[in-house]
Amino acid sequence: MAASKTVPRAASKTIAGGVAVAALALGLAGCTGAQPAKRPAHAPPGEGTAAPEAAPGSVSRLIGDGSTSYTGRQPNVAVPQKLKPGQKPPQFVVFSWDGAGEDSQQLFSHFRKVGKKYNAKMTYFLSGLYMLPEEKADLYDPPRHSAGRSDIGFGDLKGIRATAEQLRGAWLEGNEIGTHFNGHFCGPEGGVGTWTVDEWKSEINQAKSFVKNWKGNSGLKDVKALPFDYDKELIGARTPCLEGQLNFMLAAKDMGFRYDSSGISKQIWPKRSHGLWDIPLQLVPMPGRSFETLSMDYNYMVNQSGTTSQGDPNMHDYWGDQMRDGLLKAFDRVYQGNRAPLIIGNHFESWNGGTYMRAVEETIAGVCTQQDVRCVTFRELADWLDVQDPEVLTKLRDLDVGESPEEGWKAYLAPPQPAPAPPRAGAAGSALAPAGPPRPANAPKAVE
C-alpha cells in the first residue's frame, strides 16, 4: 500500500514545527479449517481463552454492504482473572502498529506469523483511508482541511484487498483492530492537536465508515467480509503524532471507546482518565546515550538518523541493536521491578534498511517466551485492569519505575487486616462498663 510510504513525511512535520526543543532527545513527536479456541501456551493455570459461539469466522449475519459481519465472540482472547490476595502481577507487554496496512513489503502478514510463533497477540491501529480507494478520496471530509485531502494518501485496490485479508486473519487469531484515524494531520496548521471535540467525533465516525463500507467503496465484492462489527470492535486508538489526546478522549468516551494510547509516561501502571484507560507509550533506555526516548521505532530513528528515514547504511545494524537492547532493558526493569505493562509502538516501514523491524522481532522473541509474561492486545490489558480491585491498582501505581515492593509481593498485595472489633459494651474490663458498685445478688429487680 503506497500510502504508508508517506508517514515519515507527515510525522517529520511535527519535528519541524518545534513541538519541543528536546524532540530529538526524547522523541516526543512519535507517530505513529476452523479449530476451537485453545488456552495460550504461556497462560497461567485458571486463565485461558473464551470459547467462540460458533466456528471462528463463520458468518451468521452480514452488516451493511457486506464489508463487515457478525461471527460471534472473538476467538483466542484471554479471559481476565482478578489477582488473588498477595499474588504477583503478570508481566504484560503490548506490541502495537500504527497505520497497519498490508503493502508490497508484506510486513503485516509477516508479523502475524511472528505473533503466532511466539504466542504474541498485538493491536493493529488501522488507518481508515487505507480502506478507501483514491478515486473515492472526496468521501473523506477532514476537519480543517478540504475534502479529499490526506497526508498519508489513500488505498489502492490491491492494497485494500490485501489489508482486508490480513485484518480478517489477525482478528480470528485474537489480535485487536483499533484505529489510527484517517488523514494523519499533525502540527499547528489544522493538525489533530487543534481539533475540537466535535471535530474528533467526525473523524472517528469517518474512520468507522471507511472500514464498514470498504466493499461498496472499492467494488471488491469477491473478498470475504471482515469477521467483526466495527462499531463494537473499535474500543481504542492512538492519535497521529500523539497530538490532540485530551479532546479525542472527551469525544471517545461517549463513542464506545475504552482506552487511549496517545500519551507519554514513565514505565508505571496506567490509570483511568476522562472515562478511558490511559495506556501511554513510555520513556525507555537509549543504550549508549544519556537520555531516554519513546518506546516507538520512529523515535529511535529520529534520534539516530534525524528526519531522514534512510541514513548511513553502515550504521543500520548498530541502530537496530540499539533499539532492541533499549527495549530489552526497559523490559528487564519492569519484569524485575514494578511489573508495569511495557507498551511498544511501531510502523510497518523499512526505515534505515528495515533494521527496526528486525529489532522488534528480536524483542518479541526475547520477552514473549519468558515465565509470567503475557504479550497481549490493549483490549486484553484493559479487560484485566477492569476486573482488578481498585485498591490493588492504586498500590501498583504507587511503585515507581523499576521499584519492587521491599516487603515482597505477597505482603505488599495482601488484603488489609481488619481493625480489631471494639469491646462489647458492659464486658468485663471494658472501658464502656457501667460505673458504680454491682447490684447485690438478692436485690429486688426494677419494675418495668
C-alpha positions in Angstrom: 0.0 0.0 0.0 1.8 3.1 -1.3 0.1 5.3 1.2 2.3 4.1 4.1 5.4 5.5 2.4 4.3 9.0 3.3 4.1 8.5 7.0 7.6 9.7 7.8 6.9 12.9 5.8 3.8 13.6 7.8 5.4 12.8 11.1 8.5 14.9 10.3 6.3 18.0 10.2 5.9 17.7 13.9 9.7 17.9 14.4 9.9 20.8 12.0 7.0 22.5 13.8 9.1 22.7 17.0 6.9 20.6 19.3 9.7 20.6 21.8 13.4 21.6 21.9 14.1 18.1 23.3 12.2 16.3 20.5 15.3 14.6 19.1 16.4 13.5 22.6 13.1 12.3 23.9 11.4 11.6 20.6 8.2 13.4 21.6 6.9 13.5 18.1 6.3 9.8 17.6 3.6 8.8 15.2 2.6 6.7 14.8 -10.3 -25.3 8.8 -11.6 -23.8 12.0 -10.4 -25.1 15.3 -11.8 -24.4 18.8 -10.1 -21.7 20.8 -7.1 -23.0 22.8 -5.6 -21.9 26.1 -2.4 -19.9 25.4 0.8 -21.9 25.9 2.1 -19.4 28.5 -1.2 -18.7 30.2 -1.2 -19.4 34.0 -3.5 -22.0 35.4 -7.0 -20.9 35.6 -6.7 -18.5 32.7 -7.4 -19.3 29.1 -9.4 -18.2 26.1 -13.1 -17.5 25.7 -14.8 -20.2 23.6 -16.3 -18.8 20.4 -20.0 -19.0 20.0 -19.6 -20.7 16.6 -16.7 -21.9 14.3 -14.3 -18.9 14.1 -15.1 -16.8 11.1 -18.4 -18.4 10.2 -20.8 -15.5 9.2 -24.1 -15.5 10.9 -25.1 -12.0 9.8 -23.6 -9.6 7.2 -23.6 -5.9 8.2 -24.4 -3.1 5.8 -22.9 -3.7 2.3 -21.2 -6.9 3.5 -17.9 -5.2 4.4 -18.2 -6.4 8.0 -20.2 -9.2 9.7 -21.2 -10.7 12.9 -19.5 -14.1 13.5 -19.9 -14.5 17.3 -17.5 -13.8 20.1 -13.9 -13.3 19.1 -11.8 -16.5 19.4 -8.4 -16.8 21.1 -8.9 -13.9 23.6 -7.8 -14.4 27.1 -10.4 -14.4 29.9 -9.3 -11.9 32.6 -8.8 -13.1 36.1 -8.6 -10.9 39.3 -5.3 -11.2 41.2 -5.6 -13.4 44.3 -4.6 -11.7 47.6 -0.8 -11.4 47.6 -0.4 -12.6 44.1 2.4 -11.1 42.0 1.0 -9.5 38.8 1.9 -10.9 35.5 4.2 -9.0 33.2 2.1 -7.6 30.3 3.8 -6.5 27.1 1.8 -4.8 24.3 3.1 -4.6 20.7 1.1 -2.2 18.6 1.3 -1.0 15.0 0.3 2.5 13.7 -1.3 2.5 10.3 -1.4 -1.3 9.9 -1.9 -1.7 6.2 -0.5 -4.5 4.0 1.6 -3.3 1.1 4.3 -4.8 -1.1 6.6 -5.2 1.9 4.1 -7.7 3.4 5.1 -6.7 7.0 1.5 -7.1 8.3 1.4 -10.8 7.2 5.0 -11.3 8.4 4.3 -10.1 11.9 1.2 -12.2 12.1 3.4 -15.2 11.7 5.9 -13.8 14.3 3.0 -13.4 16.7 1.8 -17.0 16.2 5.3 -18.3 16.6 5.9 -16.6 20.0 2.4 -16.5 21.3 2.2 -12.7 21.0 -1.1 -11.0 20.4 -0.9 -7.5 19.0 -3.0 -4.4 18.4 -3.2 -3.1 14.9 -4.2 0.6 14.7 -5.7 0.7 11.2 -5.7 4.0 9.2 -9.2 4.2 7.7 -8.0 5.7 4.5 -6.1 2.5 3.7 -9.5 1.0 3.0 -10.7 3.9 0.7 -9.5 3.9 -2.9 -8.0 7.2 -4.1 -10.7 7.7 -6.8 -13.2 8.0 -3.9 -11.0 10.4 -1.9 -13.7 13.1 -1.8 -15.7 10.9 0.5 -13.2 11.9 3.2 -14.1 15.3 4.7 -11.3 16.0 7.2 -11.7 18.6 9.9 -10.0 21.9 9.0 -8.9 20.6 5.5 -10.6 20.4 2.2 -12.4 17.2 1.2 -10.1 14.6 -0.3 -7.0 15.8 1.5 -4.7 13.4 3.3 -1.1 13.5 4.5 -0.7 9.7 4.0 -2.5 9.2 0.7 -5.2 6.6 0.2 -5.5 2.9 -0.6 -5.5 1.2 -4.0 -7.5 -2.0 -4.9 -4.5 -4.3 -4.4 -3.7 -2.8 -1.0 -7.3 -2.8 0.1 -7.7 -6.5 -0.8 -4.5 -7.5 0.9 -5.3 -5.4 4.0 -8.8 -6.8 4.3 -7.3 -10.3 4.2 -4.8 -9.5 6.9 -7.4 -7.8 9.2 -9.6 -10.8 8.9 -6.9 -13.3 9.8 -5.5 -11.1 12.6 -8.8 -10.8 14.3 -9.5 -14.6 14.2 -6.1 -15.2 15.8 -7.2 -13.0 18.8 -5.5 -9.8 17.7 -7.2 -6.4 18.1 -8.2 -3.9 15.4 -8.0 -0.3 16.7 -7.8 2.9 14.7 -5.1 5.4 13.8 -7.9 7.6 12.3 -7.6 8.9 8.7 -5.6 11.8 7.2 -2.7 11.8 9.8 -2.6 15.6 10.1 0.0 16.9 12.5 1.3 20.3 13.6 -0.3 23.7 14.4 -1.9 24.3 10.9 -5.0 22.2 11.1 -3.4 19.2 12.8 -5.3 16.9 15.1 -3.9 18.8 18.1 -6.1 21.8 17.1 -9.3 19.8 16.7 -12.4 20.3 18.8 -14.4 17.5 20.5 -17.0 17.7 17.7 -14.3 17.6 15.0 -12.8 14.5 16.7 -16.3 12.8 16.6 -16.5 13.5 12.9 -13.1 11.9 12.4 -14.0 8.9 14.4 -17.2 8.4 12.6 -15.4 8.6 9.2 -12.8 6.1 10.3 -15.5 3.7 11.2 -17.4 4.4 7.9 -14.4 3.6 5.7 -14.0 0.2 7.4 -17.7 -0.5 7.4 -18.1 0.3 3.7 -14.8 -0.7 2.1 -16.6 -3.2 -0.3 -19.0 -0.7 -1.6 -16.3 2.0 -2.0 -13.8 -0.3 -3.7 -16.1 -2.7 -5.6 -14.2 -5.7 -4.3 -17.3 -7.9 -3.8 -15.4 -11.2 -4.0 -13.3 -10.7 -0.8 -14.7 -12.1 2.4 -16.3 -9.8 4.9 -14.3 -8.7 7.9 -15.5 -11.1 10.8 -16.5 -8.3 13.2 -18.9 -5.5 13.8 -16.5 -2.5 13.8 -18.9 -0.4 15.9 -18.4 -2.9 18.7 -14.8 -3.9 17.8 -13.3 -0.4 17.9 -12.5 0.4 21.5 -9.1 2.1 21.3 -6.8 4.3 19.4 -3.5 6.2 19.0 -3.7 9.7 17.6 -1.3 10.9 14.8 2.0 12.2 16.2 0.5 11.7 19.7 -1.3 15.1 19.4 -4.8 16.1 20.4 -5.2 13.5 23.1 -7.5 15.4 25.5 -10.2 16.4 23.0 -10.0 13.0 21.5 -10.6 11.3 24.8 -13.5 13.7 25.6 -15.1 12.7 22.3 -14.3 9.0 22.5 -15.7 8.3 26.0 -19.2 8.7 24.6 -18.5 6.6 21.5 -17.7 3.2 22.9 -14.0 3.6 23.4 -12.4 2.1 26.5 -8.7 3.2 26.2 -6.3 5.5 24.5 -2.6 5.1 23.8 -1.6 8.5 22.7 0.1 9.7 25.9 3.7 9.7 27.1 4.7 8.4 30.5 7.3 6.7 32.6 7.1 2.9 33.0 4.4 2.9 35.6 1.0 1.3 35.8 -1.8 3.0 33.8 -4.7 4.9 35.2 -8.2 6.0 34.2 -8.6 9.4 32.7 -11.7 11.1 31.3 -13.6 7.8 31.4 -10.9 5.8 29.5 -7.9 3.7 30.4 -4.9 6.0 29.7 -2.2 3.5 28.5 0.6 5.6 27.1 3.8 5.0 25.3 6.7 5.1 27.6 10.2 6.6 28.0 12.7 3.8 27.7 16.5 3.5 27.6 18.6 4.6 24.6 21.8 2.5 25.2 25.0 4.5 24.8 23.1 7.8 25.2 22.5 9.9 28.3 18.7 10.3 27.7 15.7 8.1 27.2 13.4 8.0 24.2 9.8 7.0 23.4 9.1 3.3 23.0 8.5 3.5 19.3 10.5 2.7 16.2 10.0 6.2 14.7 11.5 7.9 17.8 14.6 5.7 17.8 15.0 6.5 14.1 14.7 10.3 14.7 17.4 10.1 17.4 19.7 8.1 15.1 19.3 9.5 11.6 17.3 12.6 12.1 14.4 13.3 9.8 15.8 11.1 7.0 14.4 7.6 7.1 17.4 6.1 5.2 20.6 7.2 7.0 24.1 5.8 6.8 23.9 2.1 5.8 27.0 1.4 7.8 25.0 2.3 11.0 21.9 0.3 10.2 22.9 -2.8 12.2 24.0 -0.8 15.2 20.9 1.3 15.2 18.7 -1.8 15.2 20.7 -3.3 18.0 20.4 -0.1 20.0 16.6 -0.2 19.7 16.4 -3.9 20.6 18.7 -3.5 23.6 16.8 -0.5 24.8 13.5 -2.3 24.7 15.1 -5.3 26.5 16.4 -3.0 29.2 13.0 -1.5 29.5 11.5 -4.9 29.8 14.0 -6.1 32.5 13.4 -3.1 34.8 9.7 -3.7 34.9 9.9 -7.5 34.9 12.3 -7.4 37.9 10.6 -4.3 39.3 7.1 -2.9 39.4 5.7 -5.2 36.7 4.1 -2.2 34.9 2.9 -3.2 31.4 5.5 -2.4 28.7 3.9 -0.6 25.8 5.7 -0.6 22.4 4.6 1.2 19.2 5.8 0.5 15.6 5.1 1.1 12.0 5.1 -1.3 9.0 8.1 0.5 7.5 11.6 -0.3 6.2 13.2 2.7 7.7 17.0 2.5 7.8 17.1 -0.7 5.8 14.4 -2.4 7.9 16.6 -2.5 11.0 13.7 -1.6 13.4 11.6 -4.5 12.1 14.4 -6.8 13.0 14.7 -5.1 16.4 11.0 -5.6 17.1 11.0 -9.2 16.0 14.0 -10.0 18.2 12.4 -8.2 21.1 9.2 -10.3 20.7 11.3 -13.5 20.6 13.3 -12.4 23.7 10.4 -11.4 26.0 7.2 -13.2 25.0 8.6 -16.6 25.8 9.6 -15.8 29.4 7.8 -17.0 32.5 4.8 -15.0 33.7 5.0 -12.8 30.6 1.8 -12.2 28.5 2.2 -10.4 25.2 -1.4 -9.1 24.8 -3.5 -6.6 23.0 -4.7 -3.4 24.5 -8.2 -4.9 24.7 -6.9 -7.8 26.8 -4.9 -5.4 29.1 -8.0 -3.2 29.5 -10.1 -6.3 30.3 -7.6 -7.3 33.0 -7.5 -3.8 34.5 -11.3 -3.7 34.7 -11.6 -6.8 36.9 -8.9 -5.8 39.5 -9.7 -4.4 42.9 -9.3 -0.6 42.7 -7.2 -0.7 45.9 -4.8 -3.1 44.3 -4.3 -0.9 41.2 -3.7 2.1 43.4 -0.9 0.2 45.2 0.6 -0.9 41.9 0.6 2.7 40.7 2.4 3.7 43.9 5.5 1.8 42.6 8.0 3.9 40.6 10.0 2.7 37.6 11.9 -0.4 38.4 10.7 -0.4 42.0 9.6 -3.7 43.5 8.0 -4.0 47.0 10.6 -4.1 49.7 8.4 -6.5 51.7 7.8 -8.7 48.7 4.7 -9.0 46.5 2.9 -11.4 48.9 2.9 -8.9 51.7 2.5 -5.8 49.6 -0.6 -7.0 47.9 -2.0 -8.9 50.9 -5.6 -7.8 51.8 -5.7 -5.2 54.6 -6.1 -6.6 58.0 -9.5 -5.8 59.6 -9.3 -3.4 62.5 -9.9 -5.2 65.9 -13.6 -5.1 67.0 -14.3 -2.6 69.8 -15.0 -4.3 73.2 -18.6 -5.2 73.7 -20.5 -2.7 75.9 -20.6 -3.9 79.5 -18.0 -6.6 79.1 -15.6 -7.2 82.0 -12.6 -4.9 81.8 -14.3 -2.8 79.2 -13.9 1.0 79.3 -17.6 1.0 78.5 -18.7 -1.0 81.6 -21.1 1.0 83.8 -19.7 2.9 86.7 -20.7 2.3 90.4 -21.0 -0.8 92.6 -22.5 -4.0 91.3 -26.1 -4.8 92.1 -26.5 -7.2 95.1 -27.5 -10.7 94.1 -30.6 -10.6 96.2 -31.7 -7.1 95.4 -35.2 -6.7 94.0 -35.5 -6.3 90.3 -36.5 -3.0 88.9 -40.2 -2.7 88.0 -40.6 -2.2 84.3 
